Amino acid sequence: MLPHERGHPPPRRRRMLSLPAVCPCEAISPAPLLASLLSLAAGVRDADLGALPALRGAAREAVRIAGLLLAFLDAVASDAGGHTPLPGEAVLGLSELHVALQKLRLLLADCSRKGARLWVLMNAELAASELRVVMGSVATAIDVLPDAIVTASGEARELAGMVSRHAWRAAVRLRPDAEDERASRGVRSVLARFAAGATPDADDARLVLARVFGDETSSACAEEAAFLEAELLERLEMPGGEDDSDLVLLASLLAFLLYCRVVLFDRIDDPKKPDASPAVPPRTSAARSAAWVNTEALQCPITLELMTDPVTVTTGQTYDRASIKKWIKSGCRTCPVTGERLRSAELVPNMAARGIIEQLLLRRGVPIHHEPSGKHRCAVDKTASPFGAAAAGGVRLAVAFLVTRLSKGTPQEQRKATYEVRKLSKRNVFYRACLADAGAVPWLLHLLASPDSTVQDNAVAGLLNLSKHPAGRRALVDAGGVGLIVDAVSVAAKVEARQNAAAVVFYLSSSTDYCEEISRIPEAIPTLVRLARDGAYRGRKNALVSLYGLLQCADAHGRAVSAGAVAALAGLLLAGDGGDDRGEDLAVDAVALLARIVEKPAGARAVAASSELVTRVVDFLGESASRSAKEHCASLLASLGRHEGERVLPLLGKLPAVMPALYALIADGTPVAGKKARWLVNEIHRHYELRQTTQAATPATAEHRGIRV
């Protein structure tokens, strides 16, 4: 029974070594069923066994039996096409054969799946058991076929007997190869040393690695680790995934690969060298171009991340499918790059770009279907547990080795160590905790001054990942790194490093204590203001959210105003009316930050001094589709009304767009936004009523006095 038939939601994709098959319809006639069987059997017979990391002997026997079965089915089809139609009783046996061949095809595909060699090896006994069951099903199905089919000709009778005998023998005898068992024992021996907290001998680990992969490249480890990590996160995302019995083995094998990659290899494989990856040498023009192509050209213009499913829209621009679908679903009907209107929402797969990306990833040891994606972000929070003593021990040993390399290594060793820290800390909470506890943070801070821009960039990215963990933030502050991070925002060699440094400030500002320490640094707020004003999109975004966090400190408001934050935010808000989605996104953040600034009188005075800015806030309130943006606008205007009412309320009363926007917010906005909008409407009315009352109470001069008649 399939999972969804038991009342559980179906998995997002088929799990490795699970073999769901679709039984043919009971009403199907024998002829089309036989034709489908011929196609299935031919596909199994032609399977490439060279890619199998384990079960080579058993798989070879299964494929040989599939070839005999194909010959038998050919003989039956030839006889049925001549003068003897297939009887209806044959449907049962042929259907059983169809199900068995489906399972055999899935099993062979799983065993030869790229990047899953270690997982298949460690589950070789399970795979062999499934293979025995499938062979038993084939033998049973042959035995229950009607005699009219089996004895239709001498050739068919002989082939049916051969298939039955060989399948029954395989159902009893198929076992993993002896070499598979030796390699599996070697891996389990290393895992046992991990669990005991002992360091495995490097030569032993290297020998185990050679038995598993047949070569010793870090890209092979990276490829396998990418598969295991994706499998681990996929299972954690499923309901009840934390109780999955395979999590301990997955996490332990992942720790084994990480340890081997970190400890056994002194360099990162160069993706430009064709021998750096065990992947098949490129044969197509797309593959040849992967060596020299500019990777920035393969980034999605929306997310600035490498595309994994490139599609082309009607304007000819290429985007990642998930990103452009989200763009269109949000109501945007223009091309993000050209601004042209999309004539339709049709997305055409860009096979040329996909081929180049796939070859590029294969050269780096990451197949395209294993490229990490944002869909696992929820599962990352569930990785705080190491899932077993072996996984915990292996990761701690690898982390200790990395910290030693960070502190005492050569420049080349430090370069690789910072790269590994960046990768380790990206999507695993337990790995972050281990790195923070092992003392990686002070050495990463020390390497911010490295003359190597790559080392500096990796160090900042590693600190960013570690700042997402409470222990990482605490270690960063205790090491006196706040000032170094602030300096990196303005002086880091790479733009990406400056942007990531600003993001570190954001995570630090989530704590009130750390926020106050940051705000006491004279250059902290001015540096972020400059990045918000002059940086690229991602840098501006990170600077804005960091400033927003820092403004929870009372003394930060005055410093932000003095640093020119109001003028910088006004520039972003005024630039947000050009129809560009990124500009509008920054405008929403800018108005949120302005709303926080005007909570204090000094900030309100600075904003109220610009009638152009106040007018733009009113326009943005009416035109923005974002509910949060409308609420921020209402908060901003309400704070201005409280602190600078004499200056702002007359201006608001003269703007024709303000009342419709406020009444719309009262009718359709959130309760908080509606309350602020009502207060603002009442204040505007009260201001004008008071003004009219004052004018009426003023005594008229003699020449203007009316004469009552």
C-alpha positions in Angstrom: 0.0 0.0 0.0 1.3 3.4 -0.9 1.7 6.1 1.7 -1.2 8.3 0.5 -3.4 5.2 0.5 -2.8 4.9 4.3 -4.1 8.4 4.8 -0.7 10.2 4.8 0.2 12.9 2.3 2.3 11.6 -0.6 6.0 12.4 -0.5 7.4 15.2 -2.6 9.3 12.6 -4.6 10.0 8.9 -4.6 12.3 7.8 -1.9 15.4 5.9 -2.8 14.9 2.1 -3.0 11.2 2.4 -2.6 9.5 0.8 -5.6 6.0 2.0 -6.2 4.4 0.4 -9.3 1.1 0.9 -11.1 -0.9 -2.3 -11.7 -2.4 -2.4 -15.2 -6.2 -1.9 -15.4 -8.2 -5.1 -14.9 -10.1 -4.4 -18.1 -7.0 -4.1 -20.3 -6.8 -6.5 -23.2 -3.8 -8.8 -23.5 -2.4 -7.3 -26.7 -1.5 -3.8 -25.5 -0.4 -5.2 -22.2 2.1 -7.5 -24.1 3.3 -4.5 -26.2 4.0 -2.5 -23.0 5.8 -5.5 -21.5 8.1 -5.8 -24.5 9.1 -2.1 -24.1 9.7 -2.5 -20.4 11.8 -5.7 -20.8 13.9 -4.1 -23.5 14.6 -1.1 -21.3 15.7 -3.3 -18.4 17.8 -5.5 -20.7 19.7 -2.4 -22.1 20.4 -1.0 -18.6 23.9 0.4 -18.2 25.5 -1.7 -15.4 28.8 0.2 -15.6 27.4 2.9 -13.4 26.5 0.5 -10.5 28.6 1.1 -7.4 27.3 -2.2 -5.8 25.3 -5.3 -6.6 27.0 -5.6 -9.9 26.8 -9.4 -10.0 23.2 -9.5 -8.8 22.2 -6.8 -11.2 24.0 -8.6 -14.1 22.0 -11.7 -13.4 18.7 -9.8 -13.2 19.4 -8.1 -16.5 20.3 -11.5 -18.1 16.9 -12.9 -16.9 15.2 -9.8 -18.3 16.8 -10.6 -21.7 15.4 -14.2 -21.5 12.0 -12.8 -20.6 12.2 -10.4 -23.6 12.9 -13.3 -25.9 10.0 -15.3 -24.4 7.6 -12.3 -24.9 8.9 -11.9 -28.4 8.0 -15.5 -29.1 4.6 -15.0 -27.6 4.0 -11.8 -29.6 5.0 -13.5 -32.8 2.7 -16.4 -32.2 -0.2 -14.1 -31.2 0.3 -12.0 -34.3 0.0 -15.0 -36.4 -3.0 -17.2 -35.8 -3.5 -17.6 -32.0 -4.9 -14.6 -30.1 -3.9 -14.2 -26.5 -6.5 -15.6 -24.1 -8.1 -13.2 -21.5 -6.8 -15.4 -18.7 -3.3 -14.2 -19.6 -4.0 -10.7 -18.2 -3.3 -11.7 -14.6 0.1 -13.2 -15.2 1.1 -10.5 -17.7 0.0 -7.8 -15.2 2.2 -9.4 -12.5 5.1 -9.4 -14.9 4.4 -5.7 -15.7 4.5 -4.7 -12.0 7.7 -6.7 -11.5 9.5 -5.1 -14.4 8.5 -1.7 -13.3 10.1 -2.4 -9.9 13.2 -3.8 -11.5 13.6 -0.7 -13.6 13.2 1.6 -10.6 15.7 -0.5 -8.6 18.3 -0.5 -11.3 17.8 3.3 -11.7 18.3 3.9 -8.0 21.4 1.7 -7.8 23.0 3.6 -10.7 21.9 7.1 -9.6 24.8 9.6 -9.7 25.9 10.8 -6.3 24.2 7.9 -4.5 27.0 5.4 -4.5 27.7 5.4 -0.8 24.0 5.3 0.1 23.4 2.3 -2.2 26.5 0.6 -0.9 25.4 0.9 2.7 22.0 -0.4 1.7 23.2 -3.2 -0.6 21.5 -5.8 1.5 18.2 -4.0 1.3 18.6 -3.6 -2.5 19.5 -7.3 -2.8 16.4 -8.2 -0.8 14.2 -6.1 -3.1 15.9 -7.8 -6.1 15.1 -11.2 -4.7 11.5 -10.3 -4.2 11.2 -9.0 -7.8 12.8 -12.1 -9.2 10.4 -14.2 -7.2 7.5 -12.2 -8.7 8.8 -12.8 -12.2 9.1 -16.5 -11.6 5.6 -16.7 -10.1 4.1 -14.7 -12.9 5.6 -17.0 -15.5 4.3 -20.0 -13.7 0.7 -18.8 -13.6 0.6 -18.0 -17.3 -2.0 -20.1 -19.1 -0.6 -23.2 -20.9 -2.1 -21.8 -24.1 0.6 -19.1 -24.0 3.5 -21.1 -22.6 3.1 -24.1 -24.9 2.1 -22.1 -28.0 5.4 -23.0 -29.6 8.5 -25.0 -28.7 10.6 -21.9 -28.4 8.1 -20.2 -26.1 7.9 -23.4 -23.9 11.7 -23.6 -23.6 12.2 -19.9 -22.9 9.4 -19.9 -20.3 11.1 -22.8 -18.5 14.5 -21.0 -18.6 13.0 -17.8 -17.2 11.2 -19.6 -14.4 14.3 -21.7 -13.4 16.7 -18.8 -13.4 14.3 -16.4 -11.7 13.6 -18.9 -8.9 17.3 -19.5 -8.4 17.9 -15.7 -8.3 15.1 -15.2 -5.8 17.0 -17.5 -3.4 20.7 -16.8 -4.2 21.1 -13.1 -5.1 23.4 -11.4 -2.5 25.6 -8.4 -2.4 29.1 -8.9 -3.9 31.9 -9.7 -1.5 33.7 -6.5 -2.4 30.6 -4.6 -1.5 30.5 -6.2 2.0 34.2 -5.4 2.5 33.7 -1.7 1.6 30.6 -1.5 3.8 32.5 -2.9 6.7 35.2 -0.4 6.2 32.8 2.5 6.3 31.1 1.1 9.4 34.5 0.7 11.1 35.3 4.4 10.5 31.8 5.4 11.8 32.4 3.3 15.0 35.6 5.3 15.6 33.6 8.5 15.1 31.1 7.3 17.7 33.8 6.6 20.2 35.4 10.0 19.7 38.6 8.5 18.2 40.3 9.8 15.1 40.4 7.2 12.3 43.7 6.5 10.7 44.1 8.6 7.5 45.3 5.7 5.5 42.4 3.6 6.6 39.9 6.3 5.7 41.7 6.8 2.3 41.5 3.1 1.6 37.8 3.0 2.5 37.2 6.0 0.2 39.0 4.3 -2.7 36.9 1.1 -2.2 33.7 3.2 -2.3 34.5 5.6 -5.2 37.4 4.1 -7.0 39.2 7.4 -7.0 40.1 10.1 -4.5 38.8 13.5 -5.5 37.1 16.0 -3.2 34.5 16.5 -6.0 33.4 12.9 -5.6 32.9 13.5 -1.9 31.1 16.8 -2.6 28.8 15.0 -5.1 27.9 12.3 -2.6 27.5 14.8 0.3 25.1 16.9 -1.8 22.9 13.9 -2.4 22.9 12.8 1.2 22.2 16.4 2.5 19.3 16.8 0.0 17.9 13.4 1.1 18.3 14.3 4.8 16.5 17.6 4.4 13.8 16.1 2.2 13.0 13.6 4.9 13.0 16.2 7.6 10.4 18.2 5.7 8.0 15.3 5.6 5.4 15.0 8.4 7.0 13.0 11.2 10.3 13.2 9.4 12.3 13.5 12.6 11.4 9.9 13.5 12.6 8.5 10.2 14.8 5.4 10.9 17.2 6.3 8.1 18.2 9.7 9.6 21.0 8.3 11.8 22.6 6.5 8.8 22.2 9.5 6.5 23.7 11.9 9.0 26.6 9.5 9.8 27.5 9.0 6.2 27.3 12.7 5.6 29.7 13.2 8.5 32.0 10.6 7.0 32.1 12.3 3.6 32.6 15.7 5.3 35.5 14.4 7.3 37.1 12.8 4.3 36.7 16.0 2.2 38.1 18.2 5.0 41.0 16.0 6.3 42.1 13.9 3.3 42.3 16.6 0.6 44.6 19.5 0.7 42.9 21.5 -2.1 39.6 22.1 -3.6 39.3 20.4 -7.0 39.5 23.0 -9.9 36.2 22.8 -11.7 37.9 23.9 -14.9 40.0 20.7 -15.0 38.2 17.8 -16.7 39.8 15.3 -14.3 38.6 17.1 -11.2 35.3 15.3 -11.3 34.5 11.6 -11.8 31.7 12.8 -14.2 31.7 11.6 -17.8 33.9 13.8 -20.0 31.8 16.4 -21.8 30.8 15.5 -25.4 28.4 18.3 -26.4 29.0 21.9 -27.3 27.2 22.9 -24.1 29.6 20.7 -22.1 32.6 22.2 -23.9 31.4 25.7 -23.2 30.9 25.0 -19.5 34.6 25.3 -18.9 34.8 29.0 -20.0 31.3 30.3 -19.5 30.8 33.3 -17.2 28.8 31.9 -14.3 27.2 35.3 -13.6 25.4 34.9 -17.0 23.8 31.7 -15.6 22.4 33.4 -12.6 18.6 34.2 -12.4 18.2 38.0 -12.7 15.6 37.9 -9.9 17.4 35.9 -7.2 21.0 36.3 -8.5 21.5 32.6 -7.8 22.5 29.9 -10.3 19.5 28.7 -12.2 18.6 25.0 -11.9 15.5 25.0 -14.1 16.0 27.8 -16.7 13.0 28.9 -18.7 12.5 31.7 -21.3 9.6 34.2 -21.2 7.9 35.8 -24.2 10.5 38.7 -24.2 13.3 36.3 -24.7 14.8 36.7 -21.2 15.7 33.6 -19.2 14.9 33.1 -15.5 14.8 30.2 -13.0 11.3 28.6 -13.2 10.5 28.9 -9.5 11.5 32.6 -9.4 9.6 33.8 -12.5 6.5 31.8 -11.5 6.5 33.5 -8.1 7.0 36.9 -9.9 4.0 36.3 -12.2 1.8 34.8 -9.4 2.4 38.0 -7.4 0.6 40.0 -10.1 3.6 41.3 -12.0 3.0 41.1 -15.8 6.2 42.7 -16.9 9.7 41.3 -17.7 11.9 42.0 -14.7 14.9 42.8 -16.9 13.5 44.7 -19.9 10.3 46.0 -18.3 8.3 44.9 -21.3 4.8 43.6 -20.8 4.6 39.8 -20.9 2.2 38.8 -23.7 1.5 35.5 -21.9 2.6 33.5 -18.8 4.0 30.7 -21.0 7.4 29.5 -19.9 9.6 27.6 -22.4 12.4 25.4 -21.0 15.8 26.8 -22.1 17.5 23.5 -22.9 20.8 25.1 -24.1 21.2 27.0 -20.8 20.2 23.9 -18.8 22.8 21.8 -20.6 25.6 24.3 -19.8 24.5 24.6 -16.2 24.3 20.9 -15.7 27.8 20.3 -17.1 29.1 23.2 -15.0 27.6 21.6 -11.8 28.9 18.2 -12.8 32.4 19.6 -13.2 32.0 20.9 -9.6 30.8 17.5 -8.4 27.1 18.7 -7.9 24.5 17.2 -10.3 21.8 19.7 -11.2 19.1 17.7 -9.4 21.2 17.9 -6.2 21.9 21.7 -6.4 20.7 23.1 -3.0 17.6 25.1 -3.2 15.6 27.3 -1.0 12.9 24.7 -0.6 14.8 23.1 2.4 14.9 26.3 4.5 12.2 24.9 6.9 14.1 21.7 7.4 17.3 23.5 8.3 15.7 24.4 11.7 15.4 20.6 12.4 19.1 19.9 12.1 20.0 21.0 15.6 20.3 17.3 16.5 23.3 15.4 15.2 21.2 12.3 14.7 23.6 9.8 16.3 27.0 9.6 18.0 28.8 8.7 14.8 27.6 11.9 13.0 28.4 14.0 16.1 31.9 12.6 16.5 32.7 12.8 12.8 31.6 16.5 12.5 33.5 17.5 15.7 36.7 15.9 14.4 36.4 17.6 11.1 35.7 21.0 12.8 38.6 20.6 15.1 40.9 20.0 12.1 39.5 23.0 10.3 40.1 25.3 13.3 43.7 24.1 13.5 44.1 24.9 9.8 42.5 28.4 10.3 44.9 29.2 13.1 48.2 27.6 12.0 47.8 26.7 8.3 49.6 28.0 5.3 47.7 30.6 3.2 46.6 27.8 0.8 45.4 25.7 3.8 43.6 28.7 5.3 41.9 29.3 1.9 40.5 25.8 1.8 39.6 25.9 5.5 37.5 29.1 5.1 35.8 27.5 2.1 34.9 24.4 4.1 33.7 26.5 7.1 31.4 28.4 4.7 30.0 25.2 3.3 29.6 23.4 6.6 27.8 26.2 8.3 25.4 26.9 5.5 22.5 24.6 6.1 23.0 22.7 9.4 22.4 24.1 12.9 24.5 21.4 14.6 27.5 22.2 12.4 27.2 25.8 13.3 27.1 25.0 17.0 30.2 22.8 16.6 32.1 25.5 14.8 31.2 28.1 17.4 32.1 25.8 20.3 35.4 24.8 18.7 36.6 28.4 18.5 36.3 29.0 14.8 34.9 32.6 15.1 38.0 34.4 16.4 40.1 32.9 13.6 37.6 33.9 11.0 37.6 37.4 12.4 41.4 37.4 12.2 41.2 36.4 8.5 39.1 39.4 7.7 42.4 41.2 7.3 43.7 38.6 4.8 45.2 40.1 1.6 43.5 37.2 -0.3 40.0 38.4 -1.3 38.7 34.9 -1.6 39.8 34.1 2.0 38.2 37.3 3.2 35.0 36.6 1.3 34.7 33.0 2.7 35.5 34.3 6.2 32.7 36.9 6.1 30.3 34.3 4.6 31.2 31.8 7.4 30.7 34.5 10.0 27.3 35.3 8.5 26.2 31.6 8.7 27.5 31.4 12.3 25.8 34.6 13.3 22.5 32.8 12.7 23.2 30.7 15.8 23.1 32.1 19.3 26.5 30.6 20.2 28.0 32.1 17.1 26.7 35.6 17.9 28.0 35.3 21.4 31.4 34.1 20.3 31.6 36.9 17.8 30.9 39.6 20.4 33.1 38.0 23.0 36.0 38.0 20.6 35.6 41.8 20.0 34.5 41.3 16.4 31.7 43.8 16.2 34.0 46.6 15.1 35.8 44.3 12.6 32.4 43.4 11.0 31.5 47.1 10.8 34.8 47.8 9.1 34.2 45.0 6.7 30.9 46.6 5.6 32.9 49.5 4.1 36.4 48.1 3.3 36.0 44.4 2.3 37.6 43.7 -1.0 34.5 42.1 -2.7 31.0 43.5 -2.9 29.6 40.2 -1.8 31.7 40.4 1.4 30.5 43.9 2.2 26.9 42.8 1.7 27.4 39.7 3.9 29.0 41.8 6.6 25.9 44.1 6.7 23.8 40.9 7.1 26.0 39.9 10.1 25.1 43.2 11.7 21.5 42.5 11.2 21.7 39.1 13.0 23.7 40.7 15.8 21.1 43.5 16.1 18.4 40.9 17.0 19.8 41.0 20.5 19.2 44.1 22.6 22.6 43.9 24.3 24.5 43.4 21.0 22.4 46.1 19.4 23.6 48.7 22.0 27.2 47.6 21.5 27.0 48.1 17.8 25.2 51.5 18.1 28.1 52.7 20.4 30.6 52.3 17.5 30.8 55.7 15.9 31.1 54.4 12.3 28.5 51.7 12.5 25.3 53.6 11.6 27.0 56.0 9.1 28.6 53.0 7.3 25.2 51.3 7.0 23.6 54.5 5.8 26.2 54.8 3.1 25.7 51.2 2.0 21.9 51.8 1.9 22.4 54.9 -0.2 25.2 53.8 -2.6 25.2 50.0 -2.6 23.8 47.3 -4.9 20.4 45.9 -4.3 21.4 43.1 -1.9 23.8 45.4 0.0 21.0 48.0 0.3 18.6 45.4 1.5 20.9 44.1 4.2 21.8 47.6 5.3 18.2 48.6 5.7 17.2 45.6 7.8 20.3 46.1 9.9 19.5 49.8 10.5 15.9 48.7 11.4 17.3 46.4 14.0 19.7 48.9 15.4 16.9 51.5 15.8 15.4 49.5 18.7 18.1 51.3 20.8 16.9 54.7 21.9 20.2 56.5 21.2 20.5 55.1 17.7 17.7 57.4 16.3 19.7 60.6 16.7 22.8 59.0 15.2 20.8 57.8 12.3 19.4 61.2 11.6 22.8 62.8 12.0 24.3 60.3 9.6 21.8 61.4 6.9 19.5 58.4 7.1 16.4 60.4 6.2 17.9 61.7 3.0 19.1 58.3 2.0 15.8 56.7 2.7 14.0 59.5 0.9 16.1 58.8 -2.1 15.1 55.1 -2.1 11.4 56.0 -1.6 11.4 58.6 -4.3 13.2 56.1 -6.6 10.6 53.4 -5.9 8.0 54.8 -8.2 9.7 53.8 -11.4 7.9 50.5 -11.8 11.0 48.4 -11.0 10.2 45.5 -8.6 13.5 45.8 -6.7 13.0 49.5 -6.4 9.6 49.0 -4.9 10.9 46.3 -2.5 13.5 48.8 -1.3 10.9 51.5 -1.0 8.8 49.3 1.3 11.9 48.7 3.5 12.7 52.5 3.4 9.2 53.5 4.5 9.3 50.9 7.3 12.6 52.4 8.5 11.3 55.9 8.2 8.3 54.9 10.3 10.6 53.8 13.1 12.8 56.9 12.8 9.8 59.3 13.2 8.9 57.6 16.5 11.3 60.1 18.1 10.9 63.9 17.8 14.3 64.4 16.1 13.4 62.0 13.4 10.0 63.5 12.9 11.5 66.9 12.5 13.9 65.7 9.9 11.2 64.0 7.9 8.6 66.8 8.2 11.2 69.3 6.9 10.8 67.7 3.4 7.3 68.3 2.0 8.3 66.3 -1.1 9.0 63.3 1.1 5.7 63.6 3.0 3.9 63.9 -0.3 5.7 60.8 -1.6 4.7 58.8 1.5 1.0 59.7 0.8 1.3 58.6 -2.8 3.0 55.4 -1.8 0.2 54.7 0.7 -2.3 54.9 -2.1 -0.4 53.0 -4.8 1.4 50.2 -3.0 -0.2 46.8 -3.1 1.7 45.6 0.0 -0.4 45.6 3.2 2.7 46.0 5.3 3.8 49.0 3.3 0.4 50.6 3.9 0.6 50.0 7.6 4.1 51.5 7.7 2.9 54.6 5.8 0.0 55.0 8.3 2.4 54.6 11.2 4.8 57.1 9.7 2.1 59.7 9.0 0.5 59.2 12.5 3.9 59.8 14.2 4.4 62.9 12.1 1.0 64.1 13.2 1.8 63.6 16.8 5.2 65.2 16.8 5.0 67.7 14.0 1.2 68.3 13.7 1.4 72.0 13.2 3.7 71.6 10.2 2.4 68.3 8.7 -1.4 68.3 9.2 -1.9 71.5 7.0 0.1 69.8 4.3 -1.8 66.6 4.5 -5.1 68.5 4.3 -4.1 70.0 1.0 -3.2 66.6 -0.6 -6.1 65.2 -2.5 -4.8 61.7 -2.3 -4.6 61.4 1.4 -8.3 61.0 2.4 -9.2 58.3 -0.2 -6.1 56.3 0.9 -6.8 56.6 4.6 -10.5 55.7 4.2 -9.5 52.7 2.1 -7.1 51.7 4.8 -9.9 52.0 7.4 -12.1 49.8 5.3 -9.7 47.1 4.2 -6.6 47.4 6.3 -5.4 45.6 9.4 -6.9 46.6 12.7 -3.7 48.4 13.7 -3.5 50.2 10.4 -7.2 51.1 10.5 -6.8 52.5 14.0 -3.9 54.8 13.0 -5.8 55.9 9.8 -8.9 56.8 11.8 -6.8 58.8 14.3 -5.1 60.6 11.4 -8.4 61.5 9.7 -9.8 62.8 13.0 -6.7 64.9 13.6 -6.8 66.4 10.1 -10.5 67.3 10.5 -9.9 68.6 14.0 -7.0 70.8 12.8 -9.2 72.4 10.1 -12.2 72.8 12.4 -10.0 74.5 15.0 -8.6 76.8 12.3 -12.1 77.8 11.0 -13.2 78.4 14.6 -10.2 80.6 15.2 -10.8 82.6 12.1 -14.5 83.1 13.0 -13.6 84.3 16.5 -11.3 87.0 15.1 -13.0 90.6 15.4 -13.7 92.2 12.1 -12.4 95.6 11.4 -14.9 98.5 11.0 -14.9 98.5 7.2 -15.6 94.8 7.2 -18.4 94.7 9.7 -21.7 93.6 8.3 -24.9 95.6 8.9 -27.7 93.6 10.3 -31.0 94.5 8.7 
